[in-house]
């Protein structure tokens, strides 16, 4: 819980110090810092946090041994299957799935907010 209090404080304090509405360069810096912090927190969280993350981690491990042509044998969409397959070539550590999805989700949110 302490990490979330830190994140809220970071958002407020940087907002007061940087005043991101002044110009686009400061706004970009502010957005990058805030969403960078969110990406880091999301990327390092344990797979036991959240109700369905453990299921995605177990699927990540299962997908490692399944041929790409058999992607219909599981209930997952082809995009998730492809991400898991590609990430399994990099490492078998499921933490990379959590880090990658955190980057994709919070990165997209940062672009949208900007």
JOVENKA-V790235 format. One record per backbone hydrogen bond with DSSP energy under -1.0 kcal/mol. CO is the residue of the C=O (numbers start at 1). NH is the residue of the N-H. E is the energy in kcal/mol with one decimal. If there is no record, write none. Layout:
co = (CO CO)
nh = (NH NH)
e = (E E)
This chain:
co = (1 2 3 4 5 6 7 8 9 10 11 12 13 14 15 19 23 24 25 26 27 28 29 30 31 32 33 34 35 36 37 38 39 40 46 52 53 54 55 56 57 58 59 62 63 67 68 70 77 78 79 80 81 82 83 84 87 93 94 95 96 97 98 99 100 101 102 103 104 105 106 107 108 109 110)
nh = (5 6 7 8 9 10 11 12 13 14 15 16 17 18 19 22 27 28 29 30 31 32 33 34 35 36 37 38 39 40 41 42 43 44 49 56 57 58 59 60 61 62 63 65 66 70 71 73 81 82 83 84 85 86 87 88 91 96 98 99 100 101 102 103 104 105 106 107 108 109 110 111 112 113 114)
e = (-1.7 -2.2 -2.1 -2.3 -2.3 -2.7 -2.3 -2.3 -3.1 -2.4 -1.7 -2.1 -2.5 -3.0 -1.3 -2.0 -1.8 -2.5 -2.1 -2.6 -2.7 -2.6 -2.4 -2.5 -2.7 -1.7 -2.1 -2.0 -2.2 -2.3 -2.4 -2.6 -2.6 -1.9 -1.6 -1.7 -2.3 -2.3 -2.1 -2.2 -1.8 -1.8 -3.0 -1.3 -1.3 -1.9 -1.4 -2.1 -2.2 -2.7 -2.4 -2.6 -2.4 -2.8 -2.7 -2.0 -2.6 -1.7 -1.2 -2.5 -2.7 -2.5 -2.0 -2.3 -2.5 -2.7 -2.5 -2.0 -1.8 -2.1 -2.4 -2.1 -2.3 -2.8 -2.3)
